[in-house]
Amino acid sequence: MPDWGIALLLALASLLWSALAISASPGLSRYDEWTYIDYSYRISNGELPIQGDELSEYARQSWSCRGMEGDIRGVVPPPCSEAADHPASSWPFEGENYNAFHPPLYFMLAGATGTIAHSLGGDFTDGARAGSALLAAAGAAALFLAIRTWKVSRLNAAGGTLIAMSVPALAQSAAIVHNDAISMLAGAAAVWLAARFFLHRNDAWFVPFAVTALISATRTMSVVAILTVGILAFMVALGSRQWTRLKPSIAIAAGTMVPYIAWTAFQNSRRPADYIPSITGLSTEPFDAGDTLAVINTLIGGGAPWGLTSPAGDWYLHPDLNSTLLEGWSWLLYATFLLLLPLSLIVIVRGKGPIRYLAGLVILLPVVTALVVQSREILSNDAYFRAVSGRYAITAVPMYVAFIAVAAHALWERSAAWFRWVVPGAGAAGYAILMLSPVL
């Protein structure tokens, strides 16, 4: 089968999961889905929300009528039948949209698919979730093709993609209204740009700039994988004193910062000067100079997002979709991703060829993620996260599975023929567990 055919099958497999998850889990995700529904709904009606705005009546009703697991700080949404009779302050976080600082591209897509669904007699929220499903499916196809650029067999590239699809945080983002849905596509772009720079030695600047800018204008946090590629490329260019090779790194930095600075300045100029987000303190602490060591711990110590998939706190999946079997699979992934760290160090020291750069990216990605997350929080809110959740690092997952696929391909060429089925077998098992989880 040609590459495009396998990519299409993987996209369809992703859409099949999204369809199952959307239908099996009408309740809202605790990943702040209500704020993203509000943003999508407002932008579809020609309105751009400001951080601190009250949630629209539609978002509040969706939250009440669809429901949510548990409470937040002891507060639950009013009952569906009474939603119209309550002020916004009756909802958790005082019914505030504290996420309106995000850039608009994702919400334009979700708003468009939600509007189409509503015009066809469906529900706006389900339609907006379908926008996330489309992005995730595009990401699955793109990741397979990106891994293939590393000269990996189709079996290992497909297996690595299925493993990434089975990571619960990525799976959840494919079925809710949330700009995390860009994560698989953003991670795939990082894998492709890494091959473009380190394997094919392409130093052109425009494509890295354009790709990074599009992702930054969709979800700024999702550029961390590409940003890490740019940092490593910068280090390589400096080490080799090949100054023309700095162009992609500079382009990636510009693609990250230009949309972010422009959009942040615009949105901050619209919000009240004394605004304090209602979510403040939920997972953060006020920052002062004495907290520097605590912040450093979240960059390289126990608070850093090393494992990416720990069920203990790195992801949330709605109870309708979760199962003991899936949590067991996630612990296995967690252990596997942790084992990649010492393996990567060995490859860096003893390996040869471009796989050494992939190994370097595996080490750098959690550190860069934590640095970006904490820097933004300190500069924006004078606070820092007590620990950086692996959810913020899920754009690293495609790079991790790309490293697994490349390493497995190299080992397969030196070992028994059956080894070629290890990665695709693991991917097929992970996808099967994911699909069975809502039933179980």
DARA-V598053 format. One record per residue. N is the residue number from 1. RES is the residue in one letter. PHI is phi in whole degrees, 0 to 359 (* if undefined). D_CENTER is the distance of its C-alpha to the mean C-alpha in Angstrom with 2 decimals. Layout:
BEGIN
n: [N	N]
res: [RES	RES]
phi: [PHI	PHI]
d_center: [D_CENTER	D_CENTER]
END
This chain:
BEGIN
n: [1	2	3	4	5	6	7	8	9	10	11	12	13	14	15	16	17	18	19	20	21	22	23	24	25	26	27	28	29	30	31	32	33	34	35	36	37	38	39	40	41	42	43	44	45	46	47	48	49	50	51	52	53	54	55	56	57	58	59	60	61	62	63	64	65	66	67	68	69	70	71	72	73	74	75	76	77	78	79	80	81	82	83	84	85	86	87	88	89	90	91	92	93	94	95	96	97	98	99	100	101	102	103	104	105	106	107	108	109	110	111	112	113	114	115	116	117	118	119	120	121	122	123	124	125	126	127	128	129	130	131	132	133	134	135	136	137	138	139	140	141	142	143	144	145	146	147	148	149	150	151	152	153	154	155	156	157	158	159	160	161	162	163	164	165	166	167	168	169	170	171	172	173	174	175	176	177	178	179	180	181	182	183	184	185	186	187	188	189	190	191	192	193	194	195	196	197	198	199	200	201	202	203	204	205	206	207	208	209	210	211	212	213	214	215	216	217	218	219	220	221	222	223	224	225	226	227	228	229	230	231	232	233	234	235	236	237	238	239	240	241	242	243	244	245	246	247	248	249	250	251	252	253	254	255	256	257	258	259	260	261	262	263	264	265	266	267	268	269	270	271	272	273	274	275	276	277	278	279	280	281	282	283	284	285	286	287	288	289	290	291	292	293	294	295	296	297	298	299	300	301	302	303	304	305	306	307	308	309	310	311	312	313	314	315	316	317	318	319	320	321	322	323	324	325	326	327	328	329	330	331	332	333	334	335	336	337	338	339	340	341	342	343	344	345	346	347	348	349	350	351	352	353	354	355	356	357	358	359	360	361	362	363	364	365	366	367	368	369	370	371	372	373	374	375	376	377	378	379	380	381	382	383	384	385	386	387	388	389	390	391	392	393	394	395	396	397	398	399	400	401	402	403	404	405	406	407	408	409	410	411	412	413	414	415	416	417	418	419	420	421	422	423	424	425	426	427	428	429	430	431	432	433	434	435	436	437	438	439	440]
res: [M	P	D	W	G	I	A	L	L	L	A	L	A	S	L	L	W	S	A	L	A	I	S	A	S	P	G	L	S	R	Y	D	E	W	T	Y	I	D	Y	S	Y	R	I	S	N	G	E	L	P	I	Q	G	D	E	L	S	E	Y	A	R	Q	S	W	S	C	R	G	M	E	G	D	I	R	G	V	V	P	P	P	C	S	E	A	A	D	H	P	A	S	S	W	P	F	E	G	E	N	Y	N	A	F	H	P	P	L	Y	F	M	L	A	G	A	T	G	T	I	A	H	S	L	G	G	D	F	T	D	G	A	R	A	G	S	A	L	L	A	A	A	G	A	A	A	L	F	L	A	I	R	T	W	K	V	S	R	L	N	A	A	G	G	T	L	I	A	M	S	V	P	A	L	A	Q	S	A	A	I	V	H	N	D	A	I	S	M	L	A	G	A	A	A	V	W	L	A	A	R	F	F	L	H	R	N	D	A	W	F	V	P	F	A	V	T	A	L	I	S	A	T	R	T	M	S	V	V	A	I	L	T	V	G	I	L	A	F	M	V	A	L	G	S	R	Q	W	T	R	L	K	P	S	I	A	I	A	A	G	T	M	V	P	Y	I	A	W	T	A	F	Q	N	S	R	R	P	A	D	Y	I	P	S	I	T	G	L	S	T	E	P	F	D	A	G	D	T	L	A	V	I	N	T	L	I	G	G	G	A	P	W	G	L	T	S	P	A	G	D	W	Y	L	H	P	D	L	N	S	T	L	L	E	G	W	S	W	L	L	Y	A	T	F	L	L	L	L	P	L	S	L	I	V	I	V	R	G	K	G	P	I	R	Y	L	A	G	L	V	I	L	L	P	V	V	T	A	L	V	V	Q	S	R	E	I	L	S	N	D	A	Y	F	R	A	V	S	G	R	Y	A	I	T	A	V	P	M	Y	V	A	F	I	A	V	A	A	H	A	L	W	E	R	S	A	A	W	F	R	W	V	V	P	G	A	G	A	A	G	Y	A	I	L	M	L	S	P	V	L]
phi: [*	292	303	296	292	293	301	294	297	294	297	294	297	295	295	296	298	300	298	296	294	296	286	275	226	289	297	283	283	285	283	61	300	301	290	284	298	300	299	295	295	293	291	290	255	78	241	252	290	249	302	103	300	293	300	297	301	298	296	294	293	299	296	290	280	277	86	205	291	68	232	234	53	81	250	238	297	301	300	304	291	248	302	290	263	248	288	300	295	282	271	305	56	59	62	258	267	269	252	285	284	295	293	267	301	300	290	294	293	297	295	293	291	294	295	299	299	295	293	268	94	266	261	301	295	298	294	294	297	297	298	296	300	295	297	294	295	298	294	296	297	294	294	303	293	292	296	297	293	272	62	260	297	299	299	291	294	292	297	298	296	295	299	299	297	273	291	305	296	289	297	297	294	276	223	228	277	193	284	300	300	280	299	295	294	294	295	297	298	294	299	292	294	296	295	300	274	274	264	261	54	266	258	297	257	292	298	302	296	295	296	296	296	297	291	298	279	256	207	302	298	284	276	300	293	294	300	294	301	296	295	294	298	297	296	294	296	294	296	268	56	259	295	293	281	282	303	298	296	296	296	294	299	293	296	285	277	300	296	295	295	297	289	296	298	295	291	294	289	262	269	300	297	262	293	234	301	292	276	305	92	295	225	234	231	301	255	218	303	290	266	302	296	296	292	300	299	283	272	227	254	293	269	278	277	291	276	73	229	295	295	290	173	272	205	229	233	303	306	294	251	272	201	298	297	293	295	297	297	293	297	296	297	302	296	296	294	294	293	295	294	295	298	296	298	296	296	299	281	247	283	227	82	296	299	297	289	299	298	298	294	301	288	285	303	298	293	296	301	299	297	294	299	291	298	296	294	294	289	273	232	53	217	219	281	296	210	266	297	300	300	290	255	291	289	282	304	304	292	296	288	297	297	300	295	293	296	296	297	294	289	300	293	247	228	294	297	297	296	296	264	296	293	297	295	296	296	296	296	298	294	297	298	301	290	283	304	298	288	285]
d_center: [29.59	28.26	24.70	24.03	25.35	23.07	20.01	21.31	21.85	18.32	17.14	19.79	18.75	15.23	17.11	19.51	17.01	15.66	19.33	20.27	17.57	18.32	22.01	22.01	20.00	21.32	20.71	18.04	15.01	15.37	11.89	14.30	14.39	17.92	17.08	14.81	17.64	20.07	18.46	18.28	21.79	23.29	22.08	23.43	26.69	26.87	25.96	23.48	22.77	23.41	21.70	24.08	25.29	26.29	24.15	25.90	28.29	26.25	23.09	25.40	27.14	24.03	22.97	26.52	27.29	24.18	24.10	21.69	21.98	24.21	24.75	23.30	25.84	28.47	27.89	27.21	27.19	30.71	31.83	31.14	34.86	35.09	31.94	34.02	36.46	34.20	33.05	29.38	30.11	30.63	26.92	24.66	23.79	26.88	25.18	23.48	20.49	19.11	15.91	17.93	17.17	14.00	14.92	16.30	15.20	12.74	15.42	18.12	16.72	16.21	19.58	21.23	20.30	21.22	24.47	25.29	24.89	27.05	29.64	29.96	30.74	27.37	25.15	23.03	20.16	20.16	20.28	17.33	15.35	16.72	15.05	11.59	13.31	14.56	11.37	10.04	13.59	13.76	10.79	12.79	15.92	14.70	13.48	16.95	18.71	16.95	17.97	21.36	21.89	22.23	25.34	24.02	25.74	24.43	24.55	22.31	19.83	19.69	19.60	16.69	14.70	15.88	14.90	11.21	11.66	13.37	10.81	11.03	7.67	6.49	10.02	10.05	7.52	10.03	12.84	12.51	12.87	9.66	7.98	4.47	6.42	6.28	3.35	6.44	8.79	7.80	7.99	11.09	12.48	12.45	14.28	16.64	17.40	18.12	20.56	21.97	22.84	23.71	25.10	26.58	27.32	26.49	26.70	26.49	24.57	24.00	21.36	19.02	19.74	19.19	15.88	14.50	16.17	14.76	11.10	12.32	14.17	11.29	8.84	10.41	8.02	5.91	9.37	9.64	9.88	12.38	13.99	14.69	16.29	18.34	19.45	20.64	22.29	24.01	25.32	26.60	28.31	29.96	31.08	32.66	33.98	32.97	32.30	31.45	28.38	26.94	26.25	22.73	21.67	23.31	21.81	18.20	19.17	20.83	18.07	15.76	18.55	20.63	18.36	17.09	20.68	22.22	20.03	20.13	23.87	24.39	22.65	24.17	27.54	27.36	26.55	29.39	30.16	30.44	27.25	25.66	22.54	23.57	20.57	21.98	22.81	20.71	18.73	20.24	23.69	25.81	25.87	29.11	30.41	31.21	27.59	26.83	27.15	24.83	22.12	22.90	22.48	18.84	18.42	20.32	21.76	21.12	18.65	16.20	13.03	14.98	14.55	10.84	12.04	15.07	16.24	18.12	15.41	11.96	10.93	12.83	14.06	16.85	20.21	21.17	18.55	18.79	21.64	23.24	22.83	19.03	19.00	21.38	19.21	16.29	18.85	19.93	16.52	16.37	19.83	19.15	16.28	18.62	21.45	19.69	20.30	24.11	24.13	22.35	25.00	27.71	26.45	26.35	29.90	31.49	29.50	30.39	28.77	25.26	23.68	24.43	21.91	19.14	20.38	20.28	16.64	15.88	17.93	16.74	12.94	12.92	15.78	14.41	11.22	13.75	16.11	14.01	13.00	16.65	18.23	16.77	17.78	21.17	21.94	20.91	22.13	24.30	22.32	20.09	17.84	19.97	17.22	13.67	11.56	9.61	6.80	6.48	6.67	4.49	4.77	8.20	8.73	10.04	12.25	13.46	14.50	16.02	18.05	19.13	20.21	22.13	23.76	24.71	26.19	28.25	29.49	30.32	32.62	34.54	34.71	35.75	34.68	33.13	30.36	28.80	27.75	25.93	22.39	22.79	24.47	21.67	19.15	21.63	22.17	18.54	18.22	21.61	20.75	17.70	20.09	22.87	21.04	21.68	25.28	25.77]
END
